[in-house]
Amino acid sequence: MEAAGHLLKGRPAALVAAKFGVSRTTAWRWQRVIAARGVDSLKRHKAPGRPCRLSAEQLVLLAKICSEPPSTHGLSHERWTGTLLAEAIEELFGVHYHRKHVCRLLLTGALQKMR
């Protein structure tokens, strides 16, 4: 936001680019955005990303499944792993997730929020 202040004071975009270590194209883009929509439009917004392939109901069911040990579901494991959960999701819902993505869901609490 400091760069935006310099642009608002009329400093050339090329000098702002050099001072803040960005390309001149980026600084010029910032200048156009500030002029058109104001400084607040430069604030970071969370990228929405790809929508979840599981429905809200499926996520609720998955959160319930995760709260129970795998042995409850006929598996011989003591706790859920990314691979095991990815296999369960594919078997239950027909949706393939990579084991690392399933771990990310668990770590970010996406399933916790659905409980």
VOMIBA-324859 format. One line per field, with one value per residue (C-alpha): residue number from 1; residue in three letters; x, z, y. Coordinates in steps of 0.5 Angstrom, whole numbers, plus 500, padded with zeros to 3 digits. Layout:
N
n <- NUM, ... .
res <- Ala, ... .
u <- X, ... .
w <- Z, ... .
v <- Y, ... .
END
This chain:
115
n <- 1, 2, 3, 4, 5, 6, 7, 8, 9, 10, 11, 12, 13, 14, 15, 16, 17, 18, 19, 20, 21, 22, 23, 24, 25, 26, 27, 28, 29, 30, 31, 32, 33, 34, 35, 36, 37, 38, 39, 40, 41, 42, 43, 44, 45, 46, 47, 48, 49, 50, 51, 52, 53, 54, 55, 56, 57, 58, 59, 60, 61, 62, 63, 64, 65, 66, 67, 68, 69, 70, 71, 72, 73, 74, 75, 76, 77, 78, 79, 80, 81, 82, 83, 84, 85, 86, 87, 88, 89, 90, 91, 92, 93, 94, 95, 96, 97, 98, 99, 100, 101, 102, 103, 104, 105, 106, 107, 108, 109, 110, 111, 112, 113, 114, 115 .
res <- Met, Glu, Ala, Ala, Gly, His, Leu, Leu, Lys, Gly, Arg, Pro, Ala, Ala, Leu, Val, Ala, Ala, Lys, Phe, Gly, Val, Ser, Arg, Thr, Thr, Ala, Trp, Arg, Trp, Gln, Arg, Val, Ile, Ala, Ala, Arg, Gly, Val, Asp, Ser, Leu, Lys, Arg, His, Lys, Ala, Pro, Gly, Arg, Pro, Cys, Arg, Leu, Ser, Ala, Glu, Gln, Leu, Val, Leu, Leu, Ala, Lys, Ile, Cys, Ser, Glu, Pro, Pro, Ser, Thr, His, Gly, Leu, Ser, His, Glu, Arg, Trp, Thr, Gly, Thr, Leu, Leu, Ala, Glu, Ala, Ile, Glu, Glu, Leu, Phe, Gly, Val, His, Tyr, His, Arg, Lys, His, Val, Cys, Arg, Leu, Leu, Leu, Thr, Gly, Ala, Leu, Gln, Lys, Met, Arg .
u <- 500, 506, 507, 500, 501, 507, 503, 497, 503, 504, 511, 512, 510, 517, 520, 515, 517, 524, 523, 519, 522, 516, 516, 514, 508, 506, 506, 503, 497, 497, 496, 491, 487, 488, 485, 479, 477, 481, 487, 482, 481, 489, 488, 489, 483, 483, 483, 477, 480, 477, 470, 469, 467, 464, 457, 456, 452, 458, 463, 458, 458, 466, 467, 463, 467, 473, 471, 471, 476, 477, 476, 469, 468, 471, 478, 484, 488, 488, 487, 486, 491, 491, 491, 486, 481, 482, 480, 474, 472, 473, 469, 463, 462, 466, 470, 478, 482, 490, 492, 496, 489, 486, 491, 490, 483, 484, 490, 486, 480, 475, 472, 472, 468, 463, 461 .
w <- 500, 501, 493, 492, 497, 492, 486, 489, 490, 483, 483, 476, 476, 473, 479, 484, 480, 481, 489, 490, 486, 481, 474, 471, 468, 475, 477, 471, 472, 480, 477, 473, 478, 483, 478, 476, 483, 488, 493, 497, 490, 491, 497, 497, 496, 497, 491, 491, 487, 484, 488, 492, 488, 494, 496, 503, 505, 503, 507, 513, 512, 511, 517, 521, 518, 520, 527, 528, 527, 521, 524, 525, 517, 517, 516, 519, 521, 527, 524, 518, 513, 507, 502, 506, 507, 499, 498, 502, 499, 492, 494, 498, 493, 486, 487, 486, 491, 491, 498, 499, 497, 503, 508, 506, 507, 514, 516, 514, 518, 512, 514, 521, 519, 516, 523 .
v <- 500, 504, 504, 506, 513, 514, 514, 518, 523, 523, 520, 516, 509, 507, 510, 507, 500, 501, 503, 497, 492, 491, 491, 498, 494, 492, 499, 502, 497, 499, 507, 505, 501, 507, 512, 507, 504, 507, 505, 500, 496, 494, 490, 483, 478, 471, 467, 463, 457, 451, 449, 443, 437, 434, 437, 440, 434, 430, 434, 433, 426, 426, 430, 425, 419, 422, 423, 416, 411, 407, 400, 403, 402, 396, 398, 395, 402, 405, 412, 416, 417, 422, 416, 412, 418, 419, 412, 412, 419, 415, 409, 413, 419, 417, 423, 422, 427, 426, 424, 431, 434, 430, 432, 439, 439, 436, 441, 447, 445, 445, 438, 441, 447, 442, 439 .
END
